């Protein structure tokens, strides 16, 4: 299970993820980040209380970071 929320701020958009970042949940996270990028503001992906990240989730994070999304986190999987 995953929860993705998007918060618009004057200078950036923050996409927050809670739950498991895995194959089935990678799509909604990627979609939310792409929608946020279309606004022209910097996009920050915040991994809050992420309980697990599988290979698909890791590849998504690498892809997003390479495309300019700033990734940060809090919790057990912050180091990943």
Biopython code that builds the backbone (N, CA, C, O; Angstrom):
import numpy as np
from Bio.PDB.StructureBuilder import StructureBuilder

atoms = [
    (1, "UNK", "N", (0.839, -1.172, 0.000)),
    (1, "UNK", "CA", (0.000, 0.000, 0.000)),
    (1, "UNK", "C", (0.893, 1.247, 0.000)),
    (1, "UNK", "O", (1.944, 1.280, 0.641)),
    (2, "UNK", "N", (0.453, 2.251, -0.725)),
    (2, "UNK", "CA", (1.215, 3.495, -0.823)),
    (2, "UNK", "C", (0.259, 4.685, -0.794)),
    (2, "UNK", "O", (-0.889, 4.605, -1.230)),
    (3, "UNK", "N", (0.772, 5.778, -0.269)),
    (3, "UNK", "CA", (0.012, 7.027, -0.301)),
    (3, "UNK", "C", (0.939, 8.083, -0.890)),
    (3, "UNK", "O", (2.066, 8.261, -0.429)),
    (4, "UNK", "N", (0.454, 8.780, -1.914)),
    (4, "UNK", "CA", (1.226, 9.828, -2.582)),
    (4, "UNK", "C", (0.432, 11.124, -2.471)),
    (4, "UNK", "O", (-0.727, 11.187, -2.881)),
    (5, "UNK", "N", (1.063, 12.156, -1.916)),
    (5, "UNK", "CA", (0.416, 13.463, -1.822)),
    (5, "UNK", "C", (1.307, 14.509, -2.470)),
    (5, "UNK", "O", (2.532, 14.390, -2.477)),
    (6, "UNK", "N", (0.671, 15.528, -3.011)),
    (6, "UNK", "CA", (1.408, 16.600, -3.677)),
    (6, "UNK", "C", (1.044, 17.921, -3.015)),
    (6, "UNK", "O", (-0.132, 18.239, -2.842)),
    (7, "UNK", "N", (2.073, 18.689, -2.644)),
    (7, "UNK", "CA", (1.886, 19.978, -2.000)),
    (7, "UNK", "C", (2.531, 21.052, -2.855)),
    (7, "UNK", "O", (3.724, 20.992, -3.155)),
    (8, "UNK", "N", (1.735, 22.030, -3.241)),
    (8, "UNK", "CA", (2.244, 23.150, -4.034)),
    (8, "UNK", "C", (2.724, 24.256, -3.104)),
    (8, "UNK", "O", (1.975, 24.722, -2.245)),
    (9, "UNK", "N", (3.962, 24.670, -3.275)),
    (9, "UNK", "CA", (4.508, 25.802, -2.547)),
    (9, "UNK", "C", (4.898, 26.851, -3.577)),
    (9, "UNK", "O", (5.027, 26.527, -4.758)),
    (10, "UNK", "N", (5.091, 28.097, -3.165)),
    (10, "UNK", "CA", (5.393, 29.147, -4.144)),
    (10, "UNK", "C", (6.636, 28.867, -5.006)),
    (10, "UNK", "O", (6.662, 29.206, -6.189)),
    (11, "UNK", "N", (7.656, 28.251, -4.411)),
    (11, "UNK", "CA", (8.902, 28.064, -5.154)),
    (11, "UNK", "C", (9.192, 26.628, -5.544)),
    (11, "UNK", "O", (10.185, 26.368, -6.223)),
    (12, "UNK", "N", (8.339, 25.675, -5.125)),
    (12, "UNK", "CA", (8.589, 24.269, -5.433)),
    (12, "UNK", "C", (7.320, 23.447, -5.247)),
    (12, "UNK", "O", (6.329, 23.913, -4.685)),
    (13, "UNK", "N", (7.379, 22.217, -5.734)),
    (13, "UNK", "CA", (6.315, 21.249, -5.518)),
    (13, "UNK", "C", (6.916, 20.077, -4.763)),
    (13, "UNK", "O", (7.968, 19.563, -5.145)),
    (14, "UNK", "N", (6.257, 19.652, -3.693)),
    (14, "UNK", "CA", (6.737, 18.530, -2.893)),
    (14, "UNK", "C", (5.781, 17.352, -3.074)),
    (14, "UNK", "O", (4.583, 17.462, -2.818)),
    (15, "UNK", "N", (6.333, 16.223, -3.521)),
    (15, "UNK", "CA", (5.583, 14.979, -3.642)),
    (15, "UNK", "C", (6.035, 14.108, -2.475)),
    (15, "UNK", "O", (7.221, 13.809, -2.339)),
    (16, "UNK", "N", (5.085, 13.704, -1.635)),
    (16, "UNK", "CA", (5.400, 12.928, -0.439)),
    (16, "UNK", "C", (4.881, 11.509, -0.602)),
    (16, "UNK", "O", (3.753, 11.293, -1.047)),
    (17, "UNK", "N", (5.724, 10.539, -0.235)),
    (17, "UNK", "CA", (5.376, 9.122, -0.372)),
    (17, "UNK", "C", (5.418, 8.467, 1.006)),
    (17, "UNK", "O", (6.384, 8.626, 1.753)),
    (18, "UNK", "N", (4.357, 7.732, 1.330)),
    (18, "UNK", "CA", (4.278, 6.912, 2.540)),
    (18, "UNK", "C", (3.939, 5.490, 2.123)),
    (18, "UNK", "O", (3.110, 5.288, 1.234)),
    (19, "UNK", "N", (4.568, 4.499, 2.751)),
    (19, "UNK", "CA", (4.244, 3.101, 2.472)),
    (19, "UNK", "C", (5.341, 2.389, 1.718)),
    (19, "UNK", "O", (6.517, 2.728, 1.853)),
    (20, "UNK", "N", (4.964, 1.399, 0.922)),
    (20, "UNK", "CA", (5.918, 0.587, 0.168)),
    (20, "UNK", "C", (6.144, 1.185, -1.215)),
    (20, "UNK", "O", (5.193, 1.423, -1.960)),
    (21, "UNK", "N", (7.404, 1.425, -1.554)),
    (21, "UNK", "CA", (7.753, 1.881, -2.891)),
    (21, "UNK", "C", (8.225, 0.657, -3.659)),
    (21, "UNK", "O", (9.396, 0.279, -3.607)),
    (22, "UNK", "N", (7.285, 0.047, -4.374)),
    (22, "UNK", "CA", (7.575, -1.210, -5.069)),
    (22, "UNK", "C", (6.995, -1.159, -6.473)),
    (22, "UNK", "O", (6.437, -0.143, -6.887)),
    (23, "UNK", "N", (7.127, -2.239, -7.190)),
    (23, "UNK", "CA", (6.724, -2.305, -8.586)),
    (23, "UNK", "C", (5.346, -1.748, -8.871)),
    (23, "UNK", "O", (5.178, -0.936, -9.781)),
    (24, "UNK", "N", (4.355, -2.179, -8.098)),
    (24, "UNK", "CA", (2.980, -1.730, -8.365)),
    (24, "UNK", "C", (2.742, -0.282, -7.964)),
    (24, "UNK", "O", (1.801, 0.342, -8.455)),
    (25, "UNK", "N", (3.566, 0.262, -7.091)),
    (25, "UNK", "CA", (3.362, 1.642, -6.656)),
    (25, "UNK", "C", (4.266, 2.641, -7.369)),
    (25, "UNK", "O", (4.115, 3.849, -7.190)),
    (26, "UNK", "N", (5.194, 2.152, -8.168)),
    (26, "UNK", "CA", (6.120, 3.052, -8.858)),
    (26, "UNK", "C", (5.386, 3.941, -9.860)),
    (26, "UNK", "O", (5.761, 5.099, -10.042)),
    (27, "UNK", "N", (4.360, 3.423, -10.505)),
    (27, "UNK", "CA", (3.609, 4.181, -11.506)),
    (27, "UNK", "C", (2.985, 5.459, -10.961)),
    (27, "UNK", "O", (3.202, 6.532, -11.525)),
    (28, "UNK", "N", (2.212, 5.372, -9.875)),
    (28, "UNK", "CA", (1.615, 6.596, -9.326)),
    (28, "UNK", "C", (2.649, 7.624, -8.862)),
    (28, "UNK", "O", (2.428, 8.828, -8.991)),
    (29, "UNK", "N", (3.763, 7.158, -8.329)),
    (29, "UNK", "CA", (4.813, 8.087, -7.888)),
    (29, "UNK", "C", (5.414, 8.791, -9.094)),
    (29, "UNK", "O", (5.604, 10.007, -9.077)),
    (30, "UNK", "N", (5.711, 8.036, -10.130)),
    (30, "UNK", "CA", (6.284, 8.629, -11.347)),
    (30, "UNK", "C", (5.307, 9.607, -11.990)),
    (30, "UNK", "O", (5.709, 10.688, -12.422)),
    (31, "UNK", "N", (4.038, 9.242, -12.058)),
    (31, "UNK", "CA", (3.020, 10.115, -12.628)),
    (31, "UNK", "C", (2.908, 11.422, -11.848)),
    (31, "UNK", "O", (2.841, 12.499, -12.440)),
    (32, "UNK", "N", (2.888, 11.325, -10.531)),
    (32, "UNK", "CA", (2.796, 12.530, -9.695)),
    (32, "UNK", "C", (3.990, 13.446, -9.914)),
    (32, "UNK", "O", (3.832, 14.665, -9.977)),
    (33, "UNK", "N", (5.179, 12.874, -10.029)),
    (33, "UNK", "CA", (6.377, 13.691, -10.254)),
    (33, "UNK", "C", (6.353, 14.339, -11.640)),
    (33, "UNK", "O", (6.731, 15.502, -11.782)),
    (34, "UNK", "N", (5.916, 13.604, -12.655)),
    (34, "UNK", "CA", (5.841, 14.176, -14.004)),
    (34, "UNK", "C", (4.815, 15.307, -14.061)),
    (34, "UNK", "O", (5.062, 16.337, -14.689)),
    (35, "UNK", "N", (3.676, 15.122, -13.413)),
    (35, "UNK", "CA", (2.671, 16.187, -13.364)),
    (35, "UNK", "C", (3.227, 17.417, -12.663)),
    (35, "UNK", "O", (2.985, 18.545, -13.092)),
    (36, "UNK", "N", (3.970, 17.199, -11.588)),
    (36, "UNK", "CA", (4.560, 18.311, -10.846)),
    (36, "UNK", "C", (5.609, 19.035, -11.688)),
    (36, "UNK", "O", (5.710, 20.260, -11.621)),
    (37, "UNK", "N", (6.383, 18.305, -12.471)),
    (37, "UNK", "CA", (7.406, 18.914, -13.328)),
    (37, "UNK", "C", (6.785, 19.816, -14.387)),
    (37, "UNK", "O", (7.402, 20.794, -14.810)),
    (38, "UNK", "N", (5.581, 19.497, -14.814)),
    (38, "UNK", "CA", (4.941, 20.278, -15.870)),
    (38, "UNK", "C", (4.623, 21.709, -15.423)),
    (38, "UNK", "O", (4.374, 22.577, -16.260)),
    (39, "UNK", "N", (4.629, 21.957, -14.119)),
    (39, "UNK", "CA", (4.380, 23.303, -13.600)),
    (39, "UNK", "C", (5.595, 24.213, -13.750)),
    (39, "UNK", "O", (5.482, 25.430, -13.608)),
    (40, "UNK", "N", (6.753, 23.628, -14.036)),
    (40, "UNK", "CA", (7.962, 24.418, -14.230)),
    (40, "UNK", "C", (8.733, 24.740, -12.962)),
    (40, "UNK", "O", (9.801, 25.348, -13.026)),
    (41, "UNK", "N", (8.207, 24.342, -11.809)),
    (41, "UNK", "CA", (8.903, 24.572, -10.542)),
    (41, "UNK", "C", (9.741, 23.342, -10.191)),
    (41, "UNK", "O", (9.450, 22.242, -10.662)),
    (42, "UNK", "N", (10.779, 23.518, -9.367)),
    (42, "UNK", "CA", (11.546, 22.347, -8.917)),
    (42, "UNK", "C", (10.647, 21.361, -8.181)),
    (42, "UNK", "O", (9.701, 21.756, -7.499)),
    (43, "UNK", "N", (10.951, 20.080, -8.327)),
    (43, "UNK", "CA", (10.167, 19.026, -7.688)),
    (43, "UNK", "C", (11.037, 18.333, -6.634)),
    (43, "UNK", "O", (12.173, 17.939, -6.895)),
    (44, "UNK", "N", (10.467, 18.203, -5.449)),
    (44, "UNK", "CA", (11.119, 17.509, -4.352)),
    (44, "UNK", "C", (10.304, 16.265, -4.037)),
    (44, "UNK", "O", (9.098, 16.357, -3.808)),
    (45, "UNK", "N", (10.945, 15.105, -4.022)),
    (45, "UNK", "CA", (10.290, 13.855, -3.650)),
    (45, "UNK", "C", (10.732, 13.526, -2.231)),
    (45, "UNK", "O", (11.916, 13.301, -1.977)),
    (46, "UNK", "N", (9.773, 13.498, -1.308)),
    (46, "UNK", "CA", (10.074, 13.248, 0.095)),
    (46, "UNK", "C", (9.557, 11.866, 0.470)),
    (46, "UNK", "O", (8.351, 11.621, 0.436)),
    (47, "UNK", "N", (10.459, 10.970, 0.824)),
    (47, "UNK", "CA", (10.099, 9.623, 1.267)),
    (47, "UNK", "C", (9.885, 9.676, 2.775)),
    (47, "UNK", "O", (10.836, 9.683, 3.556)),
    (48, "UNK", "N", (8.623, 9.712, 3.160)),
    (48, "UNK", "CA", (8.265, 9.818, 4.578)),
    (48, "UNK", "C", (7.655, 8.495, 5.009)),
    (48, "UNK", "O", (6.658, 8.050, 4.439)),
    (49, "UNK", "N", (8.233, 7.885, 5.981)),
    (49, "UNK", "CA", (7.707, 6.621, 6.513)),
    (49, "UNK", "C", (7.552, 5.557, 5.427)),
    (49, "UNK", "O", (6.553, 4.840, 5.388)),
    (50, "UNK", "N", (8.544, 5.463, 4.552)),
    (50, "UNK", "CA", (8.566, 4.404, 3.535)),
    (50, "UNK", "C", (9.039, 3.126, 4.221)),
    (50, "UNK", "O", (10.108, 3.101, 4.830)),
    (51, "UNK", "N", (8.243, 2.069, 4.120)),
    (51, "UNK", "CA", (8.539, 0.832, 4.841)),
    (51, "UNK", "C", (9.372, -0.152, 4.042)),
    (51, "UNK", "O", (10.020, -1.021, 4.625)),
    (52, "UNK", "N", (9.370, -0.036, 2.710)),
    (52, "UNK", "CA", (10.148, -0.952, 1.881)),
    (52, "UNK", "C", (10.354, -0.345, 0.497)),
    (52, "UNK", "O", (9.505, 0.380, -0.023)),
    (53, "UNK", "N", (11.500, -0.662, -0.077)),
    (53, "UNK", "CA", (11.804, -0.238, -1.446)),
    (53, "UNK", "C", (12.368, -1.463, -2.167)),
    (53, "UNK", "O", (13.383, -2.020, -1.751)),
    (54, "UNK", "N", (11.708, -1.877, -3.246)),
    (54, "UNK", "CA", (12.229, -3.004, -4.015)),
    (54, "UNK", "C", (13.054, -2.482, -5.191)),
    (54, "UNK", "O", (13.305, -1.281, -5.290)),
    (55, "UNK", "N", (13.472, -3.378, -6.077)),
    (55, "UNK", "CA", (14.318, -2.985, -7.212)),
    (55, "UNK", "C", (13.630, -1.980, -8.123)),
    (55, "UNK", "O", (14.267, -1.041, -8.599)),
    (56, "UNK", "N", (12.340, -2.166, -8.370)),
    (56, "UNK", "CA", (11.604, -1.230, -9.228)),
    (56, "UNK", "C", (11.553, 0.159, -8.585)),
    (56, "UNK", "O", (11.699, 1.169, -9.273)),
    (57, "UNK", "N", (11.349, 0.205, -7.277)),
    (57, "UNK", "CA", (11.333, 1.474, -6.571)),
    (57, "UNK", "C", (12.688, 2.151, -6.602)),
    (57, "UNK", "O", (12.777, 3.366, -6.776)),
    (58, "UNK", "N", (13.735, 1.377, -6.436)),
    (58, "UNK", "CA", (15.095, 1.919, -6.480)),
    (58, "UNK", "C", (15.415, 2.482, -7.863)),
    (58, "UNK", "O", (15.992, 3.563, -7.979)),
    (59, "UNK", "N", (15.039, 1.748, -8.907)),
    (59, "UNK", "CA", (15.265, 2.234, -10.269)),
    (59, "UNK", "C", (14.481, 3.515, -10.543)),
    (59, "UNK", "O", (14.974, 4.414, -11.225)),
    (60, "UNK", "N", (13.272, 3.598, -10.014)),
    (60, "UNK", "CA", (12.479, 4.813, -10.175)),
    (60, "UNK", "C", (13.172, 5.994, -9.503)),
    (60, "UNK", "O", (13.249, 7.074, -10.088)),
    (61, "UNK", "N", (13.673, 5.807, -8.295)),
    (61, "UNK", "CA", (14.365, 6.882, -7.590)),
    (61, "UNK", "C", (15.595, 7.351, -8.365)),
    (61, "UNK", "O", (15.854, 8.552, -8.454)),
    (62, "UNK", "N", (16.344, 6.419, -8.917)),
    (62, "UNK", "CA", (17.525, 6.766, -9.718)),
    (62, "UNK", "C", (17.104, 7.567, -10.940)),
    (62, "UNK", "O", (17.712, 8.589, -11.258)),
    (63, "UNK", "N", (16.067, 7.105, -11.622)),
    (63, "UNK", "CA", (15.564, 7.788, -12.826)),
    (63, "UNK", "C", (15.103, 9.210, -12.496)),
    (63, "UNK", "O", (15.444, 10.158, -13.204)),
    (64, "UNK", "N", (14.331, 9.351, -11.427)),
    (64, "UNK", "CA", (13.822, 10.670, -11.059)),
    (64, "UNK", "C", (14.964, 11.608, -10.671)),
    (64, "UNK", "O", (14.971, 12.774, -11.064)),
    (65, "UNK", "N", (15.923, 11.104, -9.906)),
    (65, "UNK", "CA", (17.058, 11.934, -9.485)),
    (65, "UNK", "C", (17.883, 12.393, -10.684)),
    (65, "UNK", "O", (18.343, 13.534, -10.726)),
    (66, "UNK", "N", (18.066, 11.516, -11.645)),
    (66, "UNK", "CA", (18.821, 11.878, -12.857)),
    (66, "UNK", "C", (18.096, 12.931, -13.687)),
    (66, "UNK", "O", (18.719, 13.675, -14.444)),
    (67, "UNK", "N", (16.772, 12.987, -13.539)),
    (67, "UNK", "CA", (15.977, 13.959, -14.290)),
    (67, "UNK", "C", (15.698, 15.224, -13.493)),
    (67, "UNK", "O", (14.835, 16.016, -13.874)),
    (68, "UNK", "N", (16.411, 15.424, -12.398)),
    (68, "UNK", "CA", (16.325, 16.677, -11.678)),
    (68, "UNK", "C", (15.419, 16.715, -10.470)),
    (68, "UNK", "O", (15.338, 17.745, -9.800)),
    (69, "UNK", "N", (14.729, 15.621, -10.169)),
    (69, "UNK", "CA", (13.892, 15.586, -8.973)),
    (69, "UNK", "C", (14.810, 15.431, -7.766)),
    (69, "UNK", "O", (15.684, 14.564, -7.748)),
    (70, "UNK", "N", (14.610, 16.265, -6.772)),
    (70, "UNK", "CA", (15.426, 16.190, -5.557)),
    (70, "UNK", "C", (14.772, 15.201, -4.602)),
    (70, "UNK", "O", (13.618, 15.370, -4.209)),
    (71, "UNK", "N", (15.520, 14.169, -4.235)),
    (71, "UNK", "CA", (14.992, 13.090, -3.404)),
    (71, "UNK", "C", (15.570, 13.196, -1.998)),
    (71, "UNK", "O", (16.781, 13.323, -1.816)),
    (72, "UNK", "N", (14.679, 13.143, -1.005)),
    (72, "UNK", "CA", (15.113, 13.109, 0.390)),
    (72, "UNK", "C", (14.177, 12.182, 1.148)),
    (72, "UNK", "O", (13.132, 11.785, 0.632)),
    (73, "UNK", "N", (14.552, 11.841, 2.363)),
    (73, "UNK", "CA", (13.699, 10.933, 3.106)),
    (73, "UNK", "C", (13.936, 10.978, 4.590)),
    (73, "UNK", "O", (14.864, 11.614, 5.091)),
    (74, "UNK", "N", (13.060, 10.279, 5.270)),
    (74, "UNK", "CA", (13.135, 10.140, 6.719)),
    (74, "UNK", "C", (12.668, 8.726, 7.066)),
    (74, "UNK", "O", (11.672, 8.246, 6.525)),
    (75, "UNK", "N", (13.368, 8.084, 7.942)),
    (75, "UNK", "CA", (12.946, 6.760, 8.376)),
    (75, "UNK", "C", (13.979, 5.704, 8.062)),
    (75, "UNK", "O", (15.136, 6.009, 7.769)),
    (76, "UNK", "N", (13.550, 4.466, 8.126)),
    (76, "UNK", "CA", (14.446, 3.323, 8.003)),
    (76, "UNK", "C", (15.195, 3.305, 6.682)),
    (76, "UNK", "O", (16.386, 2.995, 6.666)),
    (77, "UNK", "N", (14.545, 3.623, 5.580)),
    (77, "UNK", "CA", (15.160, 3.484, 4.266)),
    (77, "UNK", "C", (15.767, 4.766, 3.724)),
    (77, "UNK", "O", (16.013, 4.874, 2.522)),
    (78, "UNK", "N", (16.010, 5.737, 4.590)),
    (78, "UNK", "CA", (16.605, 6.996, 4.140)),
    (78, "UNK", "C", (17.941, 6.755, 3.447)),
    (78, "UNK", "O", (18.242, 7.411, 2.451)),
    (79, "UNK", "N", (18.737, 5.836, 3.950)),
    (79, "UNK", "CA", (20.055, 5.608, 3.377)),
    (79, "UNK", "C", (19.991, 5.017, 1.977)),
    (79, "UNK", "O", (20.959, 5.128, 1.225)),
    (80, "UNK", "N", (18.891, 4.398, 1.610)),
    (80, "UNK", "CA", (18.761, 3.833, 0.281)),
    (80, "UNK", "C", (18.418, 4.896, -0.729)),
    (80, "UNK", "O", (18.269, 4.596, -1.914)),
]
sb = StructureBuilder()
sb.init_structure("model")
sb.init_model(0)
sb.init_chain("A")
sb.init_seg("    ")
for serial, (resi, resn, name, xyz) in enumerate(atoms, 1):
    if name == "N":
        sb.init_residue(resn, " ", resi, " ")
    sb.init_atom(name, np.array(xyz, "f"), 0.0, 1.0, " ", f" {name:<3s}", serial, name[0])
structure = sb.get_structure()
